[in-house]
């Protein structure tokens, strides 16, 4: 939360903010797995009039509401607690659907990407872990630690081709691909 209170974009958020096209025509759209809503707050500086955040757990809710209030955008940011892949109808169709560092937290990337494509009129912006051996090793180590601590959460390094194939079958093509540490930001555009 401290990082969200600093002026300007955070370094971890700059790649997904660029891939959303913020500032182009003020695209509306939900952020899936929004956590503290920091990306939406960064995007509000560039101008979307309405934003929707969807989070699967409510752990971030109090802090996120506080940050949204501090930024004076409580009338423009809507928050939902839902499993977007299982309950996509809770989110309205929008210009863009953003999934920043969320696909790696979900066991079924096809369901998430399919729901995102069904709700995006123009673009789906995702940030996913690189398919590198050292990233896979880090996720393996994290999952071992989580298992020993009896924490149910697991992280995943899904195959990019598998995720992009879902977008392709829904009429989206890869329009932008940017490497960021330790992931990759991919923007899929609706085919004309």
Helices and strands as residue ranges (DSSP letters): H 2-5, H 14-19, E 29-32, H 38-46, E 51-55, H 61-70, E 77-81, G 88-90, E 94-100, G 103-105, H 109-119, E 120-129, H 133-148, H 160-169, E 172-180, E 183-190
